[in-house]
Amino acid sequence: MGVGLPFNPYRAILCLFIALILVFGFFTHVSDVPLYGKLTVVQFTPTSYDWANHSFQHPIPRENMTYPPRGDPHELPSIQHQFFRPPEEGEQKDALNDKRSDVRRAFRRSWYAYEQYAWGHDELRPLSLTGHDNLGGWGASMIDALDTLWLMDMESEFHEAVRYVVKIDWNQTVGDSFDVFETTARHLGGLLSAYELSEEKGLLHKAIELGDLLYAAFDNEEHIPSRKMTFEDHKQGKGRPDTKSSASELGSMSLEFTRLSQLTDDPKYYDVVNRIAQSFDRTQNSTLLPGLWPTQINARDDFRPDGDTFNFADDSSSLYNNIVKEYVFLQGQEPMYKKMYQDAVDTIIGHLLFRPILLGEADLLMLGQAEVVSSSIKHFHAQLDHASCSAGGMIALGGKVFGHDEHVVYGDKLARACAYAYSVFPHAIMPDSSLLQACPDLKPCEYRPNSGARPAGFRVREGKYTLRPEAIESVFILYRITGNEDYRALAWDMWESIKRTTKTDEAFAAVEDVTKEQTKHVDEMGSYWMGETLKYFYLMFSDEDLLNLDRWVFSTGGHAMRKTGSS
């Protein structure tokens, strides 16, 4: 019998601990990333190009980077209504369960069609039943839907998707470029939210890889990305921001980058979006409409906001939403966002808010568009864009956070206006964009018939419906803030109309023109259908503590992020 070290129980425990760490590292193929989340057998495959160790042409010294706020979170006012009610019983409980199940069935139908005909592609084409790659070819619909899968208790489908996602190579894309903003909102946001909910650490590792790739888009003198990132240009530090950049795209990446810095304790992600936020702060009151930014910004030449169009549509709405959400997400620790939001919302109310002239006594408000030629010449367009429907939720959220009860009322009237716009068209679905007539002020005024307006008060500019989420997003937020049960009734009416009109043989599809009696589908099912629209409808009929607004913030892409300091 050989002579060895005497048995020591502490040494044995230490050896066992070391062995577990080695096995853990082997199964995840990761050695240089902190190990977060649950131990799983999902095999993580690294991307073929290591952007974390990429040599930057315009590096930011670490000592010059700004960390996310690290102090004690401020005690902000409660956002969500206190739902003190007895458990639903009998018919009421059954009705709520039936509605939630109906939305879930629609999601399953969409998911299984994607799984069968477009697995791994960005989107399903629901008429031709083929895959379509318009967002890099990295499975945008799959990643966008991960958190929805988890919320709907589709565990086996979730883990099947995770096994695919953790093997994605971010260095291999369809085409030679990809959209930085959409990739942040859909892919990075989807990965982070799914990780928050499931604690599947492979998702965080993939999010870190993607974050490093996106961070490289800031490698230029301005430290501002262009909309499209071309791999070879960015590997050589040749990418430049655009001279006409969308305000929404520039200002809507904060939540995802901030959360990634918090989870990794690496300031670089937060630092670059904080620099952009500071540019917005610096220029806010030097625009043609002080308090708001134009839809287009010259991000290449000193971040010049020299455009003349101001609205709450696709090119701007996400920016304003993101400002108040970042303030709430950081629990009030960055006062810059409070100042920017309050200046912006005051200008929105003063210059974009209008009361439409509609048949009947509807007490509704909408947001239009201002074109400013000079300080004395302004042209106002009373219009309703589907993208602007997110304003109701945003203004009500800000009203709760900053103690402005009248803003909650404005938010309520804005959200109800979009629900009303759904109800008056032939299929009870709101078109993408309409023109209206505005009352002289926010007080009621008499309807004057216009022979060209159908339905009464609306002149449709774009009749398409693309399965968009903004209207139900605001209805959901207003329900959670006010507790008014009639929002559930509004949501159900919207849902039945959408389901009936967009349903195809295998899935759901966009509609070419909702003003026409005859439905004509379009071969499109955007990733946000499963990532946002169906998620908000499902949450409308779920327990209100699921993703409680006092603990979670929803990103631009509809992905829930846990607030700083929340458990």
Phi and psi in degrees as a GROMACS rama.xvg file:
@    title "Ramachandran Plot"
@    xaxis  label "Phi"
@    yaxis  label "Psi"
@TYPE xy
-71.7048  163.646  GLY-2
-97.3361  127.406  VAL-3
-135.234  -171.134  GLY-4
-69.637  141.766  LEU-5
-63.6663  148.99  PRO-6
-64.6007  131.057  PHE-7
-132.294  115.094  ASN-8
-60.4685  -34.5427  PRO-9
-67.407  -38.9873  TYR-10
-66.3141  -37.3949  ARG-11
-63.4275  -42.3731  ALA-12
-63.8842  -41.2412  ILE-13
-62.4639  -43.4341  LEU-14
-63.1555  -41.388  CYS-15
-62.3358  -41.1957  LEU-16
-62.1823  -44.4065  PHE-17
-63.9949  -40.1986  ILE-18
-62.959  -40.4269  ALA-19
-62.9136  -40.3434  LEU-20
-62.5687  -42.2186  ILE-21
-63.9017  -43.415  LEU-22
-64.0583  -43.0257  VAL-23
-55.6112  -48.4712  PHE-24
-65.6613  -36.6675  GLY-25
-62.6644  -45.3132  PHE-26
-71.3579  -23.9582  PHE-27
-99.4115  -10.5812  THR-28
58.9707  27.0261  HIS-29
-127.392  130.107  VAL-30
-128.087  -14.597  SER-31
-112.693  14.769  ASP-32
-123.958  136.142  VAL-33
-54.5639  141.137  PRO-34
-89.1569  102.044  LEU-35
-101.989  157.509  TYR-36
80.9562  -165.832  GLY-37
-85.1142  150.726  LYS-38
-73.0944  121.611  LEU-39
-130.194  171.129  THR-40
-99.6766  12.0218  VAL-41
-68.8776  124.354  VAL-42
-87.0832  119.661  GLN-43
-89.1131  126.7  PHE-44
-110.194  118.007  THR-45
-66.1851  150.881  PRO-46
-67.3417  148.886  THR-47
-70.9122  -17.6851  SER-48
-120.314  127.968  TYR-49
-88.3803  91.8762  ASP-50
-70.2031  -20.669  TRP-51
-64.737  -30.6087  ALA-52
-109.133  20.1088  ASN-53
-66.0071  141.037  HIS-54
-86.0253  112.726  SER-55
-84.5075  144.9  PHE-56
-84.1621  -23.8566  GLN-57
-132.886  63.0831  HIS-58
-69.635  149.886  PRO-59
-100.398  117.41  ILE-60
-56.2168  139.141  PRO-61
-58.3078  -34.3658  ARG-62
-68.4782  -14.9486  GLU-63
-97.2538  1.9876  ASN-64
-83.8217  148.284  MET-65
-100.41  128.648  THR-66
-83.02  155.391  TYR-67
-59.6593  149.368  PRO-68
-52.3762  136.628  PRO-69
-118.072  2.57537  ARG-70
-76.0604  -174.961  GLY-71
-69.0612  132.821  ASP-72
-58.7241  142.678  PRO-73
-72.4992  152.003  HIS-74
-87.0799  95.2283  GLU-75
-82.2178  155.195  LEU-76
-58.8243  149.815  PRO-77
-63.0255  137.065  SER-78
-94.7342  -46.191  ILE-79
-83.0989  139.76  GLN-80
-58.8086  143.524  HIS-81
-82.9189  103.719  GLN-82
-86.0667  78.6796  PHE-83
-90.3949  102.198  PHE-84
-150.416  151.482  ARG-85
-68.0512  152.814  PRO-86
-56.6903  139.623  PRO-87
-60.9949  140.709  GLU-88
-127.353  154.33  GLU-89
57.2276  -129.954  GLY-90
-62.3247  -37.3188  GLU-91
-63.2468  -45.0906  GLN-92
-65.8307  -42.037  LYS-93
-62.9325  -39.9149  ASP-94
-64.2218  -42.2456  ALA-95
-65.8671  -42.9598  LEU-96
-62.7581  -38.9736  ASN-97
-63.5902  -40.759  ASP-98
-67.6269  -44.1037  LYS-99
-62.4701  -41.8898  ARG-100
-65.2748  -33.9022  SER-101
-64.827  -42.3999  ASP-102
-65.0926  -41.4561  VAL-103
-62.3144  -39.6699  ARG-104
-62.1217  -38.8663  ARG-105
-65.7359  -38.6909  ALA-106
-64.5608  -46.0245  PHE-107
-60.1695  -40.7258  ARG-108
-60.0789  -44.7503  ARG-109
-65.4117  -44.185  SER-110
-65.1956  -46.0542  TRP-111
-67.8505  -32.4918  TYR-112
-66.4463  -42.8571  ALA-113
-62.0103  -44.1656  TYR-114
-61.9225  -40.065  GLU-115
-77.5839  -38.1284  GLN-116
-112.137  -14.7598  TYR-117
-141.519  20.6949  ALA-118
-52.9662  126.897  TRP-119
87.656  -16.1832  GLY-120
-84.0899  166.877  HIS-121
-68.6017  -44.9074  ASP-122
-144.101  156.268  GLU-123
-90.1513  135.437  LEU-124
-92.6379  106.295  ARG-125
-76.1101  -11.794  PRO-126
-94.5793  -47.6902  LEU-127
-82.4547  -10.969  SER-128
54.7077  54.6727  LEU-129
-133.204  165.286  THR-130
-87.868  153.091  GLY-131
-138.622  131.867  HIS-132
-113.919  105.74  ASP-133
-125.859  2.30457  ASN-134
-131.922  39.1881  LEU-135
98.2263  -14.0301  GLY-136
77.3641  25.0773  GLY-137
-105.152  26.4879  TRP-138
68.3764  50.1032  GLY-139
-56.6938  -44.1488  ALA-140
-62.8662  -38.2066  SER-141
-64.0716  -49.2672  MET-142
-69.996  -39.4687  ILE-143
-59.2563  -32.369  ASP-144
-94.7667  -2.25074  ALA-145
-56.1809  -49.136  LEU-146
-68.6373  -31.5441  ASP-147
-66.6443  -40.9564  THR-148
-55.8884  -45.1056  LEU-149
-65.1778  -44.9089  TRP-150
-63.836  -31.6606  LEU-151
-91.2515  12.0883  MET-152
59.4304  34.1969  ASP-153
-95.2404  70.104  MET-154
-66.3149  -45.065  GLU-155
-66.2383  -39.3262  SER-156
-66.2891  -37.7809  GLU-157
-60.699  -49.5506  PHE-158
-69.5453  -31.9198  HIS-159
-62.3504  -42.8369  GLU-160
-66.5426  -40.1678  ALA-161
-61.0962  -41.1683  VAL-162
-60.4329  -32.5721  ARG-163
-75.7268  -45.8667  TYR-164
-63.0121  -39.7705  VAL-165
-71.4356  -4.19917  VAL-166
-107.062  3.56787  LYS-167
-64.4954  136.842  ILE-168
-102.836  107.121  ASP-169
-67.9187  -10.7165  TRP-170
-88.5079  -7.81698  ASN-171
-110.736  112.945  GLN-172
-131.323  156.767  THR-173
-79.0798  116.028  VAL-174
88.9107  -178.104  GLY-175
-104.617  6.5639  ASP-176
-151.129  169.544  SER-177
-148.928  164.507  PHE-178
-86.0033  116.688  ASP-179
-64.3751  -45.6662  VAL-180
-64.5638  -50.3033  PHE-181
-64.0424  -37.6152  GLU-182
-65.6726  -36.7218  THR-183
-66.3634  -48.4366  THR-184
-67.763  -42.5865  ALA-185
-92.3492  -51.9153  ARG-186
-80.4928  -56.1269  HIS-187
-64.9135  -45.4974  LEU-188
-61.5079  -42.0256  GLY-189
-63.9379  -41.7422  GLY-190
-64.8432  -45.2684  LEU-191
-65.8209  -42.8184  LEU-192
-66.4237  -43.262  SER-193
-63.1945  -36.2109  ALA-194
-66.3577  -44.2731  TYR-195
-55.8387  -40.614  GLU-196
-79.711  -40.9874  LEU-197
-101.264  -22.0073  SER-198
62.3616  25.5567  GLU-199
-77.1121  106.675  GLU-200
-66.2521  -25.3138  LYS-201
-59.6546  -31.868  GLY-202
-67.6133  -38.3668  LEU-203
-67.2009  -40.6025  LEU-204
-60.797  -41.5701  HIS-205
-66.6837  -36.1694  LYS-206
-64.8308  -38.786  ALA-207
-65.1022  -44.9106  ILE-208
-57.2084  -47.0104  GLU-209
-66.3619  -39.1966  LEU-210
-59.9572  -38.1975  GLY-211
-66.9903  -38.4808  ASP-212
-63.677  -47.0648  LEU-213
-65.2924  -35.4227  LEU-214
-60.6663  -33.2636  TYR-215
-64.9321  -21.3051  ALA-216
-67.8803  -15.5132  ALA-217
-91.8981  5.21205  PHE-218
-81.463  76.2698  ASP-219
-152.865  176.376  ASN-220
-62.1717  -31.993  GLU-221
-85.9528  -17.7829  GLU-222
56.2179  43.2106  HIS-223
-133.612  131.972  ILE-224
-79.6389  155.132  PRO-225
-81.0527  165.982  SER-226
-64.8729  -44.7638  ARG-227
-102.618  129.617  LYS-228
-103.633  120.93  MET-229
-100.761  125.178  THR-230
-54.2394  -52.067  PHE-231
-65.9588  -40.5095  GLU-232
-61.32  -42.1219  ASP-233
-76.9558  -27.8178  HIS-234
-66.4817  -23.3338  LYS-235
-103.714  6.40076  GLN-236
68.3917  29.1555  GLY-237
-100.046  -1.56564  LYS-238
-69.1317  141.007  GLY-239
-131.026  147.323  ARG-240
-66.9638  161.105  PRO-241
-83.3344  152.876  ASP-242
-78.6075  -18.6139  THR-243
-129.207  86.8935  LYS-244
-101  142.09  SER-245
-68.048  129.801  SER-246
-59.6818  -37.7308  ALA-247
-60.5885  -46.4431  SER-248
-67.7179  -39.4657  GLU-249
-66.6502  -35.0197  LEU-250
-105.203  15.6837  GLY-251
-119.326  20.319  SER-252
-107.604  2.13273  MET-253
-65.0517  -45.6514  SER-254
-59.6733  -48.3655  LEU-255
-64.9954  -45.1688  GLU-256
-69.547  -36.4163  PHE-257
-64.671  -46.2251  THR-258
-64.5587  -36.3685  ARG-259
-65.399  -39.4829  LEU-260
-63.8402  -39.6598  SER-261
-64.3416  -42.3078  GLN-262
-72.5128  -27.3661  LEU-263
-104.141  -11.1973  THR-264
57.4573  32.7895  ASP-265
-115.063  117.496  ASP-266
-75.0938  -11.0648  PRO-267
-61.6913  -36.5426  LYS-268
-68.0484  -48.5232  TYR-269
-63.0604  -37.6466  TYR-270
-58.0352  -44.1222  ASP-271
-72.6322  -36.6465  VAL-272
-74.8218  -27.6259  VAL-273
-66.8634  -36.1518  ASN-274
-63.4998  -41.0146  ARG-275
-65.5914  -41.9836  ILE-276
-59.8319  -38.753  ALA-277
-65.4838  -33.9477  GLN-278
-66.8672  -40.929  SER-279
-62.0304  -43.4511  PHE-280
-60.9963  -43.0081  ASP-281
-65.2249  -32.8452  ARG-282
-101.516  -1.64772  THR-283
-57.8538  -39.7757  GLN-284
-102.437  16.3238  ASN-285
-115.114  17.9734  SER-286
-91.5099  174.258  THR-287
-68.0038  -18.1734  LEU-288
-130.508  83.2534  LEU-289
-51.9691  134.083  PRO-290
108.312  -29.7713  GLY-291
-119.127  159.076  LEU-292
-106.841  147.08  TRP-293
-67.4867  165.201  PRO-294
-66.1779  -26.2451  THR-295
-120.421  137.275  GLN-296
-128.75  138.394  ILE-297
-83.1465  91.2838  ASN-298
-78.8377  -11.6278  ALA-299
-84.4854  -34.1972  ARG-300
-109.968  79.8682  ASP-301
60.763  31.1345  ASP-302
53.3087  54.0889  PHE-303
-82.8165  118.069  ARG-304
-88.9525  67.6682  PRO-305
-99.7931  16.2428  ASP-306
-76.6793  169.154  GLY-307
-120.21  4.72404  ASP-308
-110.223  128.608  THR-309
-128.393  123.539  PHE-310
-155.931  -168.813  ASN-311
-128.053  44.0618  PHE-312
-104.969  -156.544  ALA-313
-57.1795  -38.535  ASP-314
-83.4584  3.11462  ASP-315
-144.198  -28.035  SER-316
-59.2205  -40.9116  SER-317
-64.5019  -32.1036  SER-318
-59.6705  -51.8907  LEU-319
-67.5954  -40.1171  TYR-320
-58.3369  -43.5116  ASN-321
-65.7118  -33.9376  ASN-322
-62.534  -50.2325  ILE-323
-71.6947  -33.6424  VAL-324
-68.3306  -37.0255  LYS-325
-65.824  -38.5239  GLU-326
-61.9073  -45.556  TYR-327
-66.8573  -42.4185  VAL-328
-59.6809  -41.0079  PHE-329
-84.0076  8.00661  LEU-330
54.2255  41.4181  GLN-331
76.3824  12.1694  GLY-332
-83.9444  -8.85849  GLN-333
-120.504  96.3091  GLU-334
-64.5337  -19.1493  PRO-335
-55.8798  -39.0445  MET-336
-69.6538  -34.2107  TYR-337
-63.0121  -47.3628  LYS-338
-61.17  -48.025  LYS-339
-61.2056  -44.0302  MET-340
-65.2  -46.289  TYR-341
-64.482  -39.9689  GLN-342
-63.76  -40.6089  ASP-343
-68.0731  -47.0954  ALA-344
-67.93  -33.9602  VAL-345
-62.3658  -39.7911  ASP-346
-72.6674  -37.6363  THR-347
-58.556  -47.4682  ILE-348
-66.2777  -37.5637  ILE-349
-77.2614  -26.2949  GLY-350
-126.632  -20.7289  HIS-351
-111.015  -25.3608  LEU-352
-72.7987  132.431  LEU-353
-145.051  157.785  PHE-354
-100.481  120.064  ARG-355
-76.2965  148.589  PRO-356
-86.1113  108.539  ILE-357
-128.253  156.611  LEU-358
-68.7366  131.83  LEU-359
97.7103  -165.688  GLY-360
-109.602  27.9468  GLU-361
-60.7264  123.678  ALA-362
-95.4866  81.191  ASP-363
-127.788  156.349  LEU-364
-131.552  154.443  LEU-365
-141.092  168.346  MET-366
-113.52  128.725  LEU-367
-105.318  -156.002  GLY-368
-129.612  136.845  GLN-369
-113.952  131.693  ALA-370
-110.729  121.276  GLU-371
-113.447  112.704  VAL-372
-83.4249  -40.6484  VAL-373
-153.93  179.991  SER-374
-62.602  -18.9561  SER-375
-110.286  -8.17682  SER-376
-121.138  110.427  ILE-377
-129.843  139.108  LYS-378
-117.329  125.367  HIS-379
-108.371  135.252  PHE-380
-116.963  116.66  HIS-381
-79.5572  101.287  ALA-382
-138.521  161.089  GLN-383
-129.39  112.935  LEU-384
-105.249  143.68  ASP-385
-58.3778  -36.5264  HIS-386
-60.2703  -31.7459  ALA-387
-72.152  -10.1725  SER-388
-67.3708  -15.6639  CYS-389
-72.4685  -11.5982  SER-390
-64.1148  -35.9196  ALA-391
-58.2231  -48.7203  GLY-392
-64.4302  -40.3293  GLY-393
-64.2721  -48.6159  MET-394
-69.0091  -35.488  ILE-395
-66.9456  -40.8522  ALA-396
-60.3834  -48.6248  LEU-397
-61.3978  -37.3692  GLY-398
-61.1177  -40.6439  GLY-399
-67.8477  -43.815  LYS-400
-67.6047  -40.0806  VAL-401
-103.564  9.27002  PHE-402
71.5567  32.5864  GLY-403
-107.891  92.4384  HIS-404
-60.5744  -33.5255  ASP-405
-66.8316  -26.4126  GLU-406
-71.4973  -33.054  HIS-407
-63.466  -38.3523  VAL-408
-64.8268  -43.9829  VAL-409
-58.7449  -45.6178  TYR-410
-59.647  -40.4616  GLY-411
-60.6512  -45.3271  ASP-412
-70.1945  -32.2027  LYS-413
-68.8702  -44.1997  LEU-414
-64.6466  -41.7708  ALA-415
-67.6266  -29.9026  ARG-416
-62.7416  -40.4966  ALA-417
-69.8035  -39.2984  CYS-418
-62.4747  -38.5577  ALA-419
-62.7048  -43.08  TYR-420
-61.9765  -31.2031  ALA-421
-64.4331  -42.1863  TYR-422
-72.665  -23.3732  SER-423
-94.5847  -6.42378  VAL-424
-93.692  162.079  PHE-425
-52.6973  -39.2708  PRO-426
-100.135  9.31984  HIS-427
58.1134  39.738  ALA-428
-131.729  136.36  ILE-429
-77.0397  135.474  MET-430
-74.6227  170.906  PRO-431
-67.6724  -36.349  ASP-432
-155.805  135.725  SER-433
-139.459  153.422  SER-434
-102.569  146.569  LEU-435
-134.564  -176.494  LEU-436
-110.718  143.404  GLN-437
-106.903  142.6  ALA-438
-66.5378  159.458  CYS-439
-60.1297  -30.2254  PRO-440
-147.154  -161.638  ASP-441
-85.8263  4.57768  LEU-442
-85.6256  157.494  LYS-443
-59.7916  146.456  PRO-444
-142.329  162.863  CYS-445
-77.8422  137.78  GLU-446
-74.2742  132.93  TYR-447
-116.621  117.094  ARG-448
-56.0278  139.773  PRO-449
-128.598  115.353  ASN-450
-62.0496  -22.2347  SER-451
-90.9232  -2.16514  GLY-452
-99.3542  121.003  ALA-453
-137.923  122.515  ARG-454
-69.3213  -178.812  PRO-455
-53.1061  120.281  ALA-456
100.277  -17.7703  GLY-457
-109.307  136.722  PHE-458
-122.587  105.086  ARG-459
-74.0167  130.206  VAL-460
-96.1063  -40.8367  ARG-461
-137.862  112.302  GLU-462
-87.6963  0.0662225  GLY-463
-70.4948  147.753  LYS-464
-125.479  122.849  TYR-465
-112.705  29.6885  THR-466
68.6756  29.2633  LEU-467
-69.7257  154.6  ARG-468
-101.992  -9.16224  PRO-469
-61.9688  -37.9702  GLU-470
-67.1566  -47.6209  ALA-471
-70.147  -28.4631  ILE-472
-58.9732  -47.7627  GLU-473
-68.0528  -39.4851  SER-474
-60.7976  -41.8696  VAL-475
-61.6851  -48.8034  PHE-476
-64.0896  -41.9996  ILE-477
-64.3884  -36.2643  LEU-478
-63.6588  -45.8379  TYR-479
-66.6912  -30.9445  ARG-480
-80.2387  -43.0028  ILE-481
-96.9186  -27.3151  THR-482
76.5726  7.68522  GLY-483
-71.3218  117.335  ASN-484
-65.0692  -23.8501  GLU-485
-65.6278  -17.5025  ASP-486
-65.0612  -33.2798  TYR-487
-66.1721  -36.8234  ARG-488
-66.2595  -41.9784  ALA-489
-60.5228  -45.0715  LEU-490
-62.2089  -40.0308  ALA-491
-66.7553  -40.0402  TRP-492
-61.2799  -43.7491  ASP-493
-61.3004  -44.2108  MET-494
-63.0393  -46.7651  TRP-495
-62.1068  -36.4445  GLU-496
-67.7233  -45.6605  SER-497
-63.2685  -46.9834  ILE-498
-60.1394  -47.4684  LYS-499
-62.9151  -40.3741  ARG-500
-85.5059  -30.8156  THR-501
-98.4452  -7.84157  THR-502
-68.2638  134.123  LYS-503
-115.822  -175.73  THR-504
-60.0752  -33.2591  ASP-505
-119.958  -24.4815  GLU-506
-150.946  -132.639  ALA-507
-141.221  150.533  PHE-508
-141.494  157.02  ALA-509
-62.9048  160.627  ALA-510
-117.002  133.515  VAL-511
-65.9847  -41.8572  GLU-512
-155.857  107.184  ASP-513
-77.8915  -3.08728  VAL-514
-86.1162  -10.7078  THR-515
-90.153  141.521  LYS-516
-64.1184  -38.2095  GLU-517
-87.1454  122.342  GLN-518
-75.7428  128.739  THR-519
-123.803  114.571  LYS-520
-79.3406  156.673  HIS-521
-115.348  144.035  VAL-522
-77.0233  59.5263  ASP-523
-140.124  136.397  GLU-524
-142.116  89.2488  MET-525
-58.8549  151.992  GLY-526
-60.5061  -26.4503  SER-527
-70.284  -14.5767  TYR-528
-58.6015  -48.2403  TRP-529
-85.6343  -27.4055  MET-530
-82.083  -26.0753  GLY-531
-129.483  -62.7585  GLU-532
-56.1239  -53.5888  THR-533
-67.6846  -31.317  LEU-534
-63.4868  -47.2825  LYS-535
-65.5319  -39.4458  TYR-536
-63.3454  -41.0007  PHE-537
-63.3955  -43.8541  TYR-538
-66.2625  -28.4189  LEU-539
-57.1711  -33.2143  MET-540
-112.308  18.7046  PHE-541
-104.76  170.997  SER-542
-56.6847  135.03  ASP-543
-67.2874  -15.7976  GLU-544
-82.8673  -8.47166  ASP-545
-72.127  114.266  LEU-546
56.8058  55.2259  LEU-547
-56.3131  131.97  ASN-548
-67.6384  -12.4616  LEU-549
-82.4677  -8.97601  ASP-550
-122.492  -16.093  ARG-551
-130.748  150.189  TRP-552
-124.94  136.149  VAL-553
-93.1374  129.845  PHE-554
-76.2712  177.797  SER-555
-54.5917  -37.8079  THR-556
-87.0454  10.8319  GLY-557
78.2736  21.2914  GLY-558
-102.523  130.291  HIS-559
-78.9753  128.932  ALA-560
-116.94  133.63  MET-561
-71.3499  129.191  ARG-562
-60.2387  151.048  LYS-563
-54.7354  126.609  THR-564
82.5202  -1.0696  GLY-565
-87.4983  150.315  SER-566
